[in-house]
Amino acid sequence: MATSINSDIGGATANSYVSVASADQYFELRDDSSSWDDLVLNSTGTISGTQAKSNKLIQATREIDNTFRFQGVRDGDDVKESEDYQNLEFPRAENTDADGNLLIPDEIKYTTYEQALWIMLRNSPQTASGENVVKLPKFSEQAYDYLKPWVTRAVVKVGRYGWQGSEF
């Protein structure tokens, strides 16, 4: 069964911070984004390019939420049975526009795009260096650089950063 993206801000069933259309737009403007385009070109008849992109964006969102602890508090309730339940870590209560509407910060969107691309690279056959296989870290350094201002701590080692569960 195909999973579809739900990027409703603060929604109880939201599973991604971004849509496929916004990711396509982001990568159109980004240098060296051919890997994102290749996801469509390499797709088979069993999964569409849009579905493959959706899967990567959903996985990226899940990795962001499960890897880091964030500053501030979620806007919605943590109790699933509550009508105000918020499935994802963002928006935080302070993430509003001038009119008071909730929003996902651009840095979180950029992190999602970059992590989705990183997942594709990380899951592809790894580069061999002599006899050794190069293992890529779980999190993209570029994605983490966008995310850094929001993070209070990580629950796993991320890329070149040697901390594990430590406070900043």
Buried (B, 14 or more C-beta within 10 A) or exposed (E): EEEEBBBEBBBBEBBBBBBBEBBBEBBEEEEEBEBBEEBEEEBEEEEEBBBBBBBBBBBBBBBBBEBBEBEBEBBBEEEEEEEEBBBBBBBBEEBEEEEEEBBBBEBBBBBBBBBBBBBBEBEEEEEEEEEEEEEBBBBBEBBBBBBEEBBEEBEBBBBEBEEEEEEE
